[in-house]
């Protein structure tokens, strides 16, 4: 799923950390980084974070409850 316009990056990563299953960031090259890893979170921030918000990123969540959790965050 593509997520866009994340202005509260800290809250976004709190939601990711609360997920039970694996959540991955898909890079432009097609690589997948485990977003539950703090190192991957820092790498993803360095690559896509500008002007205080994340404009767009593609993530993959494998557990239905995790998908629901992320969608609820995006809607609020």
C-alpha positions in Angstrom: 0.0 0.0 0.0 1.1 3.5 -0.6 1.0 6.0 2.3 1.2 9.7 1.7 1.6 13.0 3.5 2.7 11.7 6.9 3.3 14.8 9.0 3.7 13.1 12.4 6.6 10.8 11.6 7.1 9.8 15.3 3.5 8.7 15.6 3.7 6.8 12.3 6.7 4.8 13.6 4.9 4.2 16.9 2.1 2.6 14.9 4.6 0.5 12.9 6.2 -0.6 16.2 2.9 -1.7 17.5 2.2 -4.0 14.6 2.4 -7.7 15.3 3.7 -8.9 12.0 6.4 -7.8 9.5 6.0 -4.3 7.9 8.3 -3.5 5.0 9.3 -0.4 3.2 9.6 -1.0 -0.6 12.4 1.2 -2.0 12.4 2.6 -5.5 14.8 -0.2 -6.5 12.4 -2.8 -5.3 14.3 -3.7 -2.1 12.3 -4.3 1.0 13.4 -3.0 4.4 12.0 -4.2 7.7 10.4 -1.0 9.1 10.2 -2.5 12.6 14.0 -2.3 12.7 15.2 0.9 14.2 18.1 1.0 11.7 15.8 0.6 8.8 13.6 3.4 10.2 16.6 5.7 10.3 17.7 4.7 6.8 14.1 5.3 5.4 14.0 8.7 7.1 17.3 9.7 5.6 16.1 8.7 2.1 12.6 10.0 2.0 12.2 12.5 4.9 12.1 16.2 3.8 10.5 19.4 5.0 9.1 17.7 8.2 6.9 15.1 6.5 7.0 12.0 4.4 5.5 12.7 1.0 4.9 9.2 -0.2 6.2 5.7 0.5 5.2 2.2 -0.3 4.9 -0.3 2.5 3.8 -3.9 2.8 2.1 -5.3 5.9 1.3 -9.0 6.1 -1.1 -9.2 9.0 -4.7 -8.0 8.4 -4.8 -6.3 11.8 -1.6 -4.4 11.0 -3.1 -3.2 7.7 -6.1 -2.0 9.6 -4.0 -0.3 12.2 -2.0 1.6 9.5 -5.1 2.6 7.5 -6.7 3.9 10.7 -3.6 6.0 11.4 -3.7 7.4 7.8 -7.4 8.3 8.1 -6.9 10.3 11.4 
